[in-house]
Amino acid sequence: MKIFRRRGASQGGDRAEQAIREYRTAYERGLAAEQGQGPAQALAEFARAQHALDRLDTASPDLSEVPRARAGLLYAMGRARTDVGDAAGAVVALDQAEELYQRMESEELPTREEGEQRGDLQESGPVSAVVLVADVQLRRARAYAEWGRPFSALSDLDMSIGGYMRAGAFTPLSDRSGDVARILAVGAVIQLRVGDHELALECGQESLARYREMGRIGAEAIPYAIGFAAPVVSMLEAARGRWDAALAVDGVILEAAELGGVGSSRAHARIGVHLREAGREAEAAEHLAMAARGSHDRVAEMEREVGAALAPSLREVLLEAERTASTRLAGGVGAGGLDPLEIRTLRLSLCGGDRARFSATGRMNVVDAVPRQVTSLARIGHQLIASDRPHAALRALWEALLLCDAARRLTAFNTGDSTATVPLREAEESALAGAAVLVDALERAGDPVSDALTADLSNARNRLGLSVH
């Protein structure tokens, strides 16, 4: 990353030039350490780069490149801190990076608007700040997911995807299709970990489709296509019993492992277990034997993955709520209960059809419908808590909060449109009240996730602009 222009001694002086050289050396060593020695060594190098930037700031306080260099360094530190298990430190670093990039984005805005008026859709500068902000949000989403904070992770994922949409990356023939494939690969992992497994599958499938469209999966794409998207798609296709689809992806993973000269025992274990579960024992035996030669733990790992229960998706939660409401109505217990037709309409609106969703914004057909949808989701959440279905309630209530977040953001981008104002406050309070009841119930039950969810709700209140009670 060459940020600093070459300058003569009269422009900076010896101290500034030395600080720039030290920053570049430490930063590049940090990036290399992530691939070799590991994130802890990378953090040590990034700390040296940070000290060099501090000295540079003192020596040349008006140097315009320093904010971009500092933001890029904080962005790199965010990933390294996530990789060493310091999600809190990662979020702090990425918050700071986002603030710096957003300042650059506001400075770029007049230039971009003038360019759009001329019909020039090119980015201003080497990389547009709106894209850099989106990348920071994606990396922070992953940190929040590792921290077990679903609203914060999925809100950031939604903002990241939205940023790339505003940059035109999702349009046909965009030269940023590779970026879309990358963010959706990471999005698949985030959705699987703290979100909706059906959206995880959509993210993963679209990511792989875009990589295929580009002709081949190059070395720079392997960590995302093979490390993130493909295992998620394989796992979720297998969970559906779609063995041919799962095995097709498994073959891509194995081919990449063999071409890359890395251990392929995990890939053989995945294929072997999936073949065995599909009833193809004879074909499975060879792969399982090869996996066992590489590592005795790999087969057991894949067996646990196949046997793992998935948290319910929003569609599954609403289907169950619809069936329960229909049963109550048929039994004459209709008063005060939810209308099954209302739930069905809600399910078809948020989860039906064949359009791609990926994140919360993709669920919205009409933003004006969000307050009513959120209120219905909150009522469903309350009923699920009363029925001792905390995981299903979590999905309904957190999706309600994410819809509020997405709708509020959409209206903020359309401030000039008076029809885009949506009365969200009452619906937001209803969803937050239901989420607070759920967290209290989990805390009373001694569930260890309650602390993370309490912090997550506080962040949701802040992002929605509501006071903390």
JOMO-V253907 format. One record per residue. RES is the residue in one letter. PSI is psi in degrees with one decimal (* if undefined). Layout:
RES_PSI ; RES_PSI
//
This chain:
M_105.2 ; K_98.4 ; I_-43.4 ; F_127.7 ; R_153.9 ; R_137.7 ; R_155.5 ; G_172.0 ; A_-31.5 ; S_-21.1 ; Q_-18.7 ; G_-36.7 ; G_166.8 ; D_-40.8 ; R_-41.0 ; A_-45.0 ; E_-37.5 ; Q_-41.3 ; A_-39.0 ; I_-44.7 ; R_-42.3 ; E_-39.8 ; Y_-50.3 ; R_-44.6 ; T_-48.5 ; A_-40.0 ; Y_-46.1 ; E_-36.9 ; R_-36.6 ; G_-44.7 ; L_-40.0 ; A_-37.3 ; A_-33.2 ; E_-32.9 ; Q_-21.6 ; G_-82.7 ; Q_-26.9 ; G_170.3 ; P_-29.2 ; A_-44.3 ; Q_-36.6 ; A_-42.4 ; L_-37.6 ; A_-42.1 ; E_-40.0 ; F_-34.3 ; A_-39.5 ; R_-40.3 ; A_-36.9 ; Q_-42.2 ; H_-39.5 ; A_-40.9 ; L_-37.6 ; D_-43.5 ; R_-38.5 ; L_-40.6 ; D_-37.1 ; T_-42.3 ; A_-36.5 ; S_76.2 ; P_-19.7 ; D_10.0 ; L_118.2 ; S_-22.2 ; E_-15.6 ; V_-46.2 ; P_-42.1 ; R_-40.3 ; A_-41.5 ; R_-40.9 ; A_-43.5 ; G_-36.9 ; L_-43.9 ; L_-37.0 ; Y_-44.7 ; A_-40.4 ; M_-33.5 ; G_-44.1 ; R_-43.6 ; A_-40.2 ; R_-37.8 ; T_-41.9 ; D_-23.9 ; V_4.6 ; G_10.3 ; D_73.6 ; A_-37.6 ; A_-45.7 ; G_-35.9 ; A_-44.2 ; V_-41.9 ; V_-48.1 ; A_-41.8 ; L_-31.3 ; D_-44.2 ; Q_-41.0 ; A_-42.9 ; E_-43.7 ; E_-43.0 ; L_-45.2 ; Y_-34.8 ; Q_-34.4 ; R_-43.4 ; M_-38.3 ; E_-42.1 ; S_-32.8 ; E_-31.8 ; E_-23.8 ; L_-48.0 ; P_-38.8 ; T_-43.1 ; R_-41.8 ; E_-39.8 ; E_-40.5 ; G_-40.1 ; E_-37.0 ; Q_-31.8 ; R_-5.5 ; G_12.1 ; D_110.6 ; L_11.5 ; Q_152.6 ; E_152.7 ; S_120.3 ; G_172.8 ; P_-45.1 ; V_124.3 ; S_140.6 ; A_-29.6 ; V_-34.4 ; V_-39.3 ; L_-40.5 ; V_-43.9 ; A_-38.3 ; D_-38.9 ; V_-44.3 ; Q_-37.4 ; L_-45.0 ; R_-37.5 ; R_-33.6 ; A_-41.4 ; R_-39.7 ; A_-44.7 ; Y_-37.3 ; A_-42.7 ; E_-28.6 ; W_-9.6 ; G_32.2 ; R_91.7 ; P_-46.3 ; F_-48.6 ; S_-42.3 ; A_-47.4 ; L_-29.3 ; S_-45.1 ; D_-40.2 ; L_-44.2 ; D_-42.6 ; M_-38.6 ; S_-47.0 ; I_-41.0 ; G_-38.7 ; G_-44.0 ; Y_-31.5 ; M_-43.0 ; R_-29.5 ; A_-1.1 ; G_11.4 ; A_-25.3 ; F_-2.3 ; T_152.0 ; P_140.8 ; L_18.9 ; S_143.8 ; D_2.5 ; R_21.0 ; S_-34.2 ; G_-36.0 ; D_-40.5 ; V_-44.1 ; A_-39.6 ; R_-48.9 ; I_-31.5 ; L_-30.5 ; A_-46.5 ; V_-38.4 ; G_-35.8 ; A_-42.9 ; V_-41.5 ; I_-46.7 ; Q_-40.8 ; L_-38.0 ; R_-44.3 ; V_5.3 ; G_-134.5 ; D_120.5 ; H_-23.3 ; E_-37.3 ; L_-32.6 ; A_-43.2 ; L_-41.7 ; E_-43.5 ; C_-48.3 ; G_-44.0 ; Q_-43.7 ; E_-38.0 ; S_-50.0 ; L_-36.7 ; A_-40.2 ; R_-38.4 ; Y_-39.7 ; R_-39.3 ; E_-29.3 ; M_-1.8 ; G_-46.4 ; R_161.0 ; I_102.4 ; G_173.6 ; A_-38.4 ; E_-21.4 ; A_-17.0 ; I_-42.9 ; P_-30.4 ; Y_-50.7 ; A_-46.5 ; I_-32.5 ; G_-32.2 ; F_-64.6 ; A_-51.1 ; A_-47.0 ; P_-35.2 ; V_-46.8 ; V_-45.3 ; S_-48.7 ; M_-44.7 ; L_-32.5 ; E_-39.6 ; A_-39.6 ; A_-28.6 ; R_-5.5 ; G_16.7 ; R_77.9 ; W_-37.2 ; D_-42.4 ; A_-43.2 ; A_-44.5 ; L_-30.9 ; A_-42.3 ; V_-38.7 ; D_-38.4 ; G_-37.8 ; V_-41.2 ; I_-43.9 ; L_-42.9 ; E_-42.6 ; A_-39.4 ; A_-42.3 ; E_-38.9 ; L_-33.0 ; G_-5.2 ; G_23.8 ; V_167.0 ; G_129.5 ; S_9.9 ; S_-37.5 ; R_-41.0 ; A_-41.4 ; H_-38.2 ; A_-42.1 ; R_-48.0 ; I_-44.4 ; G_-46.5 ; V_-40.8 ; H_-40.3 ; L_-41.9 ; R_-43.1 ; E_-27.7 ; A_0.2 ; G_15.5 ; R_66.0 ; E_-44.4 ; A_-42.8 ; E_-33.3 ; A_-34.4 ; A_-44.2 ; E_-44.1 ; H_-39.5 ; L_-36.9 ; A_-41.9 ; M_-36.5 ; A_-42.1 ; A_-32.9 ; R_-32.2 ; G_-41.4 ; S_131.2 ; H_-18.2 ; D_-19.1 ; R_-44.0 ; V_-43.8 ; A_-38.1 ; E_-47.6 ; M_-33.9 ; E_-39.5 ; R_-38.2 ; E_-45.1 ; V_-34.8 ; G_-5.1 ; A_138.5 ; A_135.0 ; L_142.1 ; A_146.0 ; P_143.4 ; S_167.3 ; L_-40.7 ; R_-43.2 ; E_-39.5 ; V_-44.4 ; L_-34.3 ; L_-43.8 ; E_-42.5 ; A_-37.9 ; E_-44.0 ; R_-42.0 ; T_-43.9 ; A_-38.3 ; S_-41.4 ; T_-43.3 ; R_-42.7 ; L_-41.8 ; A_-29.0 ; G_5.8 ; G_12.9 ; V_67.7 ; G_-27.6 ; A_126.7 ; G_-11.4 ; G_171.6 ; L_144.4 ; D_123.0 ; P_-32.3 ; L_-38.1 ; E_-41.3 ; I_-40.2 ; R_-43.5 ; T_-41.5 ; L_-45.2 ; R_-45.0 ; L_-34.6 ; S_-43.3 ; L_-28.0 ; C_-8.0 ; G_177.1 ; G_-178.6 ; D_13.3 ; R_150.9 ; A_144.1 ; R_-59.6 ; F_-44.3 ; S_-173.8 ; A_-43.2 ; T_-34.8 ; G_-17.0 ; R_-20.4 ; M_123.1 ; N_-50.9 ; V_121.0 ; V_-30.1 ; D_-22.3 ; A_-10.4 ; V_-45.4 ; P_-44.2 ; R_-42.0 ; Q_-42.1 ; V_-41.2 ; T_-41.1 ; S_-43.2 ; L_-37.9 ; A_-42.2 ; R_-42.3 ; I_-42.4 ; G_-44.7 ; H_-43.2 ; Q_-37.0 ; L_-35.3 ; I_-44.6 ; A_-27.5 ; S_9.3 ; D_46.9 ; R_69.5 ; P_-38.1 ; H_-38.2 ; A_-39.7 ; A_-39.0 ; L_-44.6 ; R_-46.5 ; A_-46.2 ; L_-39.9 ; W_-33.3 ; E_-34.3 ; A_-44.9 ; L_-40.4 ; L_-34.9 ; L_-42.2 ; C_-46.4 ; D_-46.3 ; A_-42.3 ; A_-41.4 ; R_-40.4 ; R_-40.4 ; L_-41.9 ; T_-31.8 ; A_-32.0 ; F_-7.0 ; N_45.3 ; T_-25.0 ; G_-6.5 ; D_107.9 ; S_-23.3 ; T_-9.4 ; A_0.2 ; T_123.4 ; V_127.9 ; P_97.4 ; L_-19.3 ; R_-48.0 ; E_-41.3 ; A_-41.0 ; E_-45.1 ; E_-36.2 ; S_-43.9 ; A_-41.5 ; L_-37.1 ; A_-42.7 ; G_-41.3 ; A_-38.4 ; A_-39.2 ; V_-42.4 ; L_-45.4 ; V_-40.7 ; D_-42.4 ; A_-42.1 ; L_-38.3 ; E_-41.9 ; R_-31.9 ; A_-2.9 ; G_21.1 ; D_126.0 ; P_-16.1 ; V_-10.3 ; S_-36.3 ; D_-46.0 ; A_-38.6 ; L_-32.1 ; T_-46.7 ; A_-36.1 ; D_-41.5 ; L_-37.3 ; S_-41.5 ; N_-37.0 ; A_-43.4 ; R_-43.7 ; N_-44.0 ; R_-30.4 ; L_-3.1 ; G_29.3 ; L_149.8 ; S_149.5 ; V_126.6 ; H_*
//
